[in-house]
């Protein structure tokens, strides 16, 4: 597949996303749980990291605390991560829905947040199919699940990445959450490779696992939690099965380099922090 980006459905011009230095590599970088209006230092620090990283920015929800109001977006998110808005592909969080069922979130991001204010959409980065989903729609998940099945069927590529706010698996205080378990199962059966989440304000990396939470090195999905955008940190509770790496002291962003048939990850911390995590893996084998 040619390394071309065409995202007109989300309101972005073709070719707007930036490649990394390799002609067939794309950088996908971001985090969730970002701008806490009571303490904006963390969001300023992580936004400064993005200043030095080219590529497409993802967000994993909870952009402006505490209520996701228009004023909080204007006063707290806009001066930090807001300067990367033109290259951002957002996903909504539960705090984004606390005001008028997410109206300020949808008005702030506009077409980039998905059509009809559903909060889910998809796009391509080179040979990768990327899907932004909405974990704040428990009463209409069936419609999202139907859309996801159709979207995956329409994009039969080797490498698939999905992201949303509330994780299915986590060692944070929210722990495992079943809200998106059906979504995980659909992705697993379709051969998806990577899932990104926020909600728990920690960094965590899991080994590939199936739709029952069992290890599956050949076909499993690797999950990353990157709730490290600056909105505070949470304790780590009972360590979840298949969790490989955890940290709850460091703000930073997760940088993914997406290549044909494989991906590399790097947790980039704010200056002065010592924690790092990096590695690489191939996309899962066809089922």
The 8 nearest C-alpha neighbors of each residue, nearest first, counted from 0:
[[1, 126, 2, 125, 3, 259, 156, 127],
 [2, 0, 3, 125, 126, 23, 4, 124],
 [1, 3, 125, 23, 0, 126, 4, 124],
 [4, 2, 1, 125, 14, 5, 124, 13],
 [3, 5, 14, 13, 124, 123, 6, 125],
 [6, 4, 13, 7, 3, 14, 12, 123],
 [7, 5, 11, 8, 9, 122, 13, 4],
 [6, 8, 10, 11, 9, 12, 5, 13],
 [9, 7, 6, 10, 11, 114, 110, 113],
 [8, 10, 111, 110, 7, 6, 11, 113],
 [9, 11, 7, 110, 8, 111, 6, 12],
 [12, 10, 7, 6, 9, 13, 15, 111],
 [13, 11, 15, 7, 14, 6, 10, 5],
 [12, 14, 5, 4, 15, 6, 11, 7],
 [13, 15, 4, 16, 12, 3, 5, 17],
 [14, 16, 13, 12, 17, 11, 4, 86],
 [17, 15, 14, 55, 54, 86, 18, 4],
 [16, 18, 54, 15, 53, 55, 19, 25],
 [19, 17, 25, 54, 24, 26, 20, 16],
 [18, 20, 25, 21, 24, 26, 54, 17],
 [19, 21, 22, 18, 24, 25, 23, 26],
 [22, 20, 24, 19, 23, 18, 25, 258],
 [21, 23, 24, 20, 18, 19, 2, 25],
 [22, 24, 21, 2, 258, 25, 125, 259],
 [25, 23, 258, 21, 257, 19, 22, 18],
 [24, 26, 18, 257, 19, 256, 27, 124],
 [27, 25, 256, 54, 255, 19, 55, 18],
 [26, 28, 55, 255, 56, 54, 254, 256],
 [29, 27, 254, 56, 253, 57, 255, 26],
 [28, 30, 57, 252, 56, 253, 58, 254],
 [31, 29, 225, 228, 252, 58, 59, 226],
 [30, 32, 59, 226, 197, 228, 60, 58],
 [33, 31, 61, 230, 226, 228, 62, 60],
 [32, 34, 228, 229, 230, 62, 31, 42],
 [35, 33, 63, 42, 76, 230, 75, 62],
 [36, 34, 64, 230, 37, 38, 39, 63],
 [35, 37, 38, 75, 39, 64, 34, 71],
 [36, 38, 35, 39, 64, 34, 65, 230],
 [39, 37, 35, 36, 40, 41, 230, 34],
 [38, 40, 42, 41, 35, 36, 34, 43],
 [41, 39, 43, 42, 38, 44, 229, 35],
 [40, 42, 229, 44, 43, 39, 45, 230],
 [43, 41, 229, 34, 45, 39, 44, 40],
 [42, 44, 46, 40, 79, 41, 45, 47],
 [45, 43, 41, 47, 42, 46, 40, 269],
 [44, 46, 48, 42, 47, 43, 251, 228],
 [45, 47, 80, 49, 43, 48, 44, 79],
 [48, 46, 50, 44, 45, 49, 43, 51],
 [49, 47, 45, 46, 50, 51, 44, 52],
 [50, 48, 52, 46, 51, 47, 45, 53],
 [51, 49, 47, 48, 52, 46, 53, 83],
 [50, 52, 49, 48, 53, 47, 46, 54],
 [53, 51, 49, 50, 54, 48, 28, 26],
 [54, 52, 17, 51, 19, 26, 55, 18],
 [55, 53, 17, 26, 18, 27, 16, 56],
 [54, 56, 27, 86, 16, 87, 26, 28],
 [57, 55, 87, 28, 29, 27, 86, 88],
 [58, 56, 29, 88, 89, 87, 28, 55],
 [57, 59, 89, 31, 30, 29, 90, 60],
 [60, 58, 31, 164, 90, 197, 163, 30],
 [59, 92, 61, 91, 31, 164, 90, 62],
 [62, 60, 92, 32, 94, 95, 63, 33],
 [61, 63, 33, 60, 34, 32, 76, 95],
 [64, 62, 34, 67, 72, 71, 76, 61],
 [65, 63, 35, 66, 67, 36, 34, 62],
 [64, 66, 67, 63, 94, 35, 36, 71],
 [65, 67, 97, 64, 68, 94, 98, 95],
 [66, 68, 95, 63, 64, 94, 98, 65],
 [67, 69, 71, 70, 66, 103, 98, 72],
 [68, 70, 103, 72, 71, 73, 67, 104],
 [69, 71, 73, 68, 72, 74, 75, 67],
 [72, 70, 68, 74, 73, 75, 69, 63],
 [71, 73, 76, 69, 70, 63, 75, 74],
 [74, 72, 70, 77, 71, 75, 69, 76],
 [73, 75, 71, 72, 70, 77, 76, 78],
 [74, 76, 71, 72, 36, 34, 77, 73],
 [77, 75, 72, 79, 34, 81, 78, 80],
 [76, 81, 78, 73, 79, 75, 72, 80],
 [79, 77, 76, 81, 75, 80, 82, 74],
 [80, 78, 43, 81, 76, 46, 77, 42],
 [81, 79, 46, 82, 83, 76, 77, 78],
 [80, 82, 77, 84, 83, 79, 76, 78],
 [81, 83, 80, 84, 79, 77, 78, 85],
 [84, 82, 81, 85, 80, 86, 87, 56],
 [83, 85, 87, 81, 86, 82, 80, 108],
 [86, 84, 83, 87, 82, 11, 81, 88],
 [85, 87, 84, 55, 83, 56, 16, 88],
 [88, 86, 56, 84, 57, 85, 89, 55],
 [87, 89, 57, 56, 111, 58, 86, 90],
 [90, 88, 58, 57, 87, 112, 91, 59],
 [89, 91, 59, 60, 163, 58, 131, 132],
 [92, 90, 60, 95, 133, 89, 61, 164],
 [93, 91, 60, 61, 95, 164, 94, 135],
 [92, 94, 96, 95, 135, 61, 97, 91],
 [95, 93, 61, 96, 97, 92, 66, 67],
 [94, 96, 67, 92, 93, 101, 61, 97],
 [95, 97, 101, 100, 93, 94, 98, 92],
 [98, 96, 94, 66, 95, 100, 67, 99],
 [97, 99, 96, 100, 101, 68, 67, 66],
 [98, 100, 102, 101, 97, 96, 103, 68],
 [101, 99, 96, 98, 102, 97, 95, 103],
 [100, 102, 96, 104, 95, 99, 103, 98],
 [101, 103, 105, 99, 104, 100, 106, 98],
 [104, 102, 69, 106, 105, 101, 68, 107],
 [105, 103, 107, 101, 102, 106, 95, 108],
 [106, 104, 102, 108, 107, 109, 103, 112],
 [105, 107, 103, 109, 104, 108, 102, 69],
 [106, 108, 104, 105, 109, 103, 72, 69],
 [109, 107, 105, 111, 112, 106, 104, 110],
 [108, 110, 106, 111, 105, 107, 112, 113],
 [109, 111, 9, 10, 112, 113, 114, 108],
 [110, 112, 9, 109, 113, 108, 10, 88],
 [113, 111, 110, 108, 118, 109, 89, 105],
 [114, 112, 118, 120, 119, 111, 110, 9],
 [113, 115, 116, 110, 117, 112, 9, 118],
 [114, 116, 117, 113, 118, 110, 112, 105],
 [117, 115, 118, 114, 113, 105, 112, 119],
 [116, 118, 115, 119, 113, 114, 133, 112],
 [117, 119, 113, 116, 133, 112, 132, 91],
 [120, 118, 132, 131, 113, 117, 133, 121],
 [119, 121, 113, 131, 130, 132, 118, 122],
 [120, 122, 130, 129, 131, 119, 123, 128],
 [121, 123, 129, 6, 128, 130, 124, 120],
 [124, 122, 128, 129, 127, 125, 4, 126],
 [125, 123, 127, 4, 126, 128, 25, 122],
 [124, 126, 2, 127, 3, 123, 1, 4],
 [125, 127, 0, 259, 124, 2, 128, 156],
 [128, 126, 158, 124, 125, 159, 123, 129],
 [127, 129, 123, 159, 122, 160, 124, 158],
 [130, 128, 160, 122, 121, 123, 161, 159],
 [129, 131, 121, 161, 120, 132, 160, 162],
 [132, 130, 162, 119, 120, 161, 90, 121],
 [133, 131, 119, 163, 162, 130, 90, 118],
 [132, 134, 118, 135, 119, 163, 91, 136],
 [133, 135, 136, 165, 164, 163, 179, 132],
 [136, 134, 133, 93, 137, 92, 96, 91],
 [135, 137, 139, 138, 134, 140, 133, 143],
 [138, 136, 140, 139, 135, 178, 134, 141],
 [139, 137, 136, 140, 141, 135, 142, 143],
 [138, 140, 141, 136, 137, 142, 143, 144],
 [139, 141, 143, 137, 142, 136, 138, 144],
 [140, 142, 144, 139, 143, 145, 138, 146],
 [143, 141, 145, 140, 144, 139, 146, 147],
 [142, 144, 140, 146, 141, 145, 147, 139],
 [145, 143, 141, 147, 146, 142, 140, 182],
 [146, 144, 142, 148, 147, 143, 141, 149],
 [145, 147, 143, 149, 144, 148, 150, 142],
 [148, 146, 150, 144, 149, 145, 143, 151],
 [149, 147, 151, 145, 150, 146, 152, 144],
 [150, 148, 152, 146, 147, 151, 153, 145],
 [149, 151, 147, 153, 152, 148, 146, 154],
 [152, 150, 154, 148, 153, 149, 147, 155],
 [151, 153, 149, 150, 154, 155, 148, 189],
 [152, 154, 150, 151, 149, 155, 148, 156],
 [153, 155, 151, 152, 156, 150, 128, 149],
 [156, 154, 152, 153, 151, 157, 128, 189],
 [157, 155, 158, 154, 128, 127, 126, 159],
 [156, 158, 260, 159, 155, 282, 127, 126],
 [157, 159, 127, 156, 282, 192, 260, 128],
 [158, 160, 191, 128, 192, 127, 129, 193],
 [161, 159, 193, 129, 194, 192, 130, 191],
 [162, 160, 130, 194, 129, 131, 193, 195],
 [161, 163, 195, 131, 194, 196, 132, 130],
 [162, 164, 132, 196, 59, 90, 133, 131],
 [163, 165, 197, 196, 59, 92, 60, 198],
 [164, 166, 198, 134, 196, 197, 163, 167],
 [167, 165, 168, 196, 176, 169, 164, 197],
 [166, 168, 176, 175, 177, 180, 179, 165],
 [169, 167, 175, 166, 176, 174, 239, 170],
 [170, 168, 174, 175, 171, 239, 166, 167],
 [169, 171, 238, 239, 174, 236, 237, 235],
 [172, 170, 235, 174, 169, 199, 173, 236],
 [173, 171, 174, 236, 235, 234, 170, 199],
 [174, 172, 171, 199, 175, 176, 169, 170],
 [173, 175, 169, 172, 171, 170, 176, 168],
 [174, 176, 168, 169, 167, 177, 173, 166],
 [175, 177, 167, 178, 174, 166, 168, 173],
 [178, 176, 180, 179, 167, 175, 181, 166],
 [179, 177, 176, 180, 137, 134, 167, 165],
 [180, 178, 182, 181, 177, 167, 183, 134],
 [179, 181, 183, 177, 182, 178, 167, 184],
 [182, 180, 184, 183, 179, 185, 144, 178],
 [181, 183, 179, 185, 180, 184, 144, 186],
 [184, 182, 180, 186, 181, 185, 187, 210],
 [183, 185, 210, 187, 181, 182, 186, 188],
 [186, 184, 182, 188, 183, 187, 189, 181],
 [185, 187, 189, 183, 191, 184, 188, 182],
 [188, 186, 184, 190, 189, 185, 191, 183],
 [187, 189, 185, 190, 186, 184, 191, 286],
 [188, 190, 186, 187, 191, 185, 151, 286],
 [189, 191, 187, 188, 186, 192, 285, 286],
 [192, 190, 159, 186, 187, 189, 220, 193],
 [191, 193, 220, 159, 282, 160, 283, 158],
 [192, 194, 160, 221, 220, 222, 191, 161],
 [195, 193, 222, 161, 162, 160, 221, 223],
 [194, 196, 162, 223, 222, 224, 161, 163],
 [197, 195, 224, 164, 163, 166, 162, 59],
 [196, 198, 226, 164, 31, 225, 224, 59],
 [199, 197, 165, 164, 226, 200, 32, 196],
 [200, 198, 171, 201, 197, 226, 173, 233],
 [201, 199, 226, 232, 233, 227, 198, 231],
 [202, 200, 247, 226, 199, 227, 246, 225],
 [201, 203, 225, 246, 224, 245, 226, 247],
 [202, 204, 245, 224, 244, 223, 201, 246],
 [203, 205, 223, 244, 243, 222, 242, 224],
 [206, 204, 242, 243, 222, 241, 221, 207],
 [205, 207, 241, 221, 243, 208, 242, 204],
 [208, 206, 221, 219, 220, 216, 215, 214],
 [209, 207, 219, 214, 215, 213, 220, 212],
 [208, 210, 219, 212, 213, 211, 215, 214],
 [209, 211, 184, 212, 187, 183, 208, 213],
 [212, 210, 209, 213, 208, 184, 214, 180],
 [213, 211, 209, 208, 210, 214, 240, 168],
 [212, 214, 208, 209, 211, 215, 210, 241],
 [215, 213, 208, 207, 216, 209, 212, 241],
 [216, 214, 219, 208, 217, 207, 218, 209],
 [215, 217, 207, 219, 218, 214, 208, 206],
 [216, 218, 215, 283, 284, 219, 207, 285],
 [217, 219, 283, 215, 284, 216, 190, 220],
 [220, 218, 208, 207, 215, 209, 216, 217],
 [221, 219, 207, 192, 208, 193, 191, 222],
 [220, 222, 207, 193, 206, 205, 194, 192],
 [223, 221, 194, 205, 195, 193, 204, 220],
 [222, 224, 204, 195, 203, 196, 225, 194],
 [223, 225, 196, 203, 202, 197, 195, 226],
 [226, 224, 202, 30, 227, 197, 31, 201],
 [227, 225, 200, 197, 31, 201, 32, 199],
 [226, 228, 250, 225, 251, 229, 200, 201],
 [227, 229, 33, 30, 31, 32, 226, 42],
 [230, 228, 41, 42, 33, 227, 231, 250],
 [229, 231, 33, 35, 32, 34, 228, 41],
 [232, 230, 229, 200, 233, 35, 227, 41],
 [231, 233, 200, 247, 201, 248, 234, 230],
 [234, 232, 200, 201, 247, 235, 199, 171],
 [233, 235, 236, 171, 247, 172, 232, 201],
 [234, 236, 171, 170, 172, 233, 247, 237],
 [237, 235, 171, 170, 172, 238, 234, 174],
 [236, 238, 170, 239, 235, 171, 174, 172],
 [237, 239, 170, 236, 240, 242, 235, 169],
 [238, 240, 170, 242, 169, 237, 241, 168],
 [239, 241, 242, 238, 212, 213, 205, 168],
 [242, 240, 206, 205, 243, 239, 214, 208],
 [243, 241, 205, 240, 239, 244, 204, 206],
 [242, 244, 205, 204, 241, 206, 245, 203],
 [245, 243, 204, 203, 242, 205, 246, 276],
 [246, 244, 203, 202, 204, 247, 243, 201],
 [245, 247, 202, 248, 201, 203, 249, 244],
 [248, 246, 201, 232, 249, 233, 202, 234],
 [249, 247, 246, 232, 250, 201, 274, 233],
 [250, 248, 247, 251, 272, 268, 274, 246],
 [251, 249, 227, 229, 268, 269, 228, 41],
 [250, 252, 268, 269, 267, 227, 45, 228],
 [253, 251, 29, 30, 267, 266, 254, 268],
 [252, 254, 266, 29, 28, 265, 267, 30],
 [255, 253, 28, 265, 264, 27, 266, 252],
 [256, 254, 264, 27, 263, 26, 28, 257],
 [255, 257, 26, 263, 262, 25, 27, 24],
 [256, 258, 262, 25, 24, 255, 26, 261],
 [257, 259, 24, 261, 262, 260, 23, 256],
 [260, 258, 261, 126, 257, 23, 24, 127],
 [259, 261, 282, 281, 258, 158, 157, 262],
 [262, 260, 281, 282, 258, 259, 280, 257],
 [263, 261, 257, 256, 280, 279, 258, 281],
 [264, 262, 279, 256, 255, 278, 280, 257],
 [265, 263, 255, 277, 278, 254, 279, 256],
 [264, 266, 277, 254, 276, 253, 267, 255],
 [265, 267, 253, 276, 275, 252, 254, 268],
 [266, 268, 252, 251, 265, 253, 275, 269],
 [269, 267, 251, 272, 250, 266, 270, 249],
 [268, 270, 251, 272, 250, 44, 45, 271],
 [271, 269, 272, 268, 44, 273, 48, 251],
 [270, 272, 269, 273, 268, 274, 249, 250],
 [273, 271, 270, 268, 269, 274, 249, 250],
 [272, 274, 275, 271, 268, 249, 270, 269],
 [275, 273, 272, 268, 249, 276, 246, 266],
 [276, 274, 266, 273, 267, 268, 277, 265],
 [277, 275, 266, 265, 274, 278, 264, 244],
 [278, 276, 265, 264, 266, 275, 279, 263],
 [279, 277, 264, 263, 265, 280, 276, 262],
 [278, 280, 263, 262, 264, 281, 277, 261],
 [281, 279, 262, 261, 263, 282, 278, 264],
 [282, 280, 261, 260, 283, 262, 279, 284],
 [281, 283, 261, 260, 158, 192, 284, 280],
 [284, 282, 218, 192, 217, 281, 285, 190],
 [283, 285, 218, 217, 286, 282, 190, 157],
 [286, 284, 283, 190, 218, 157, 217, 189],
 [285, 284, 190, 218, 188, 189, 283, 217]]
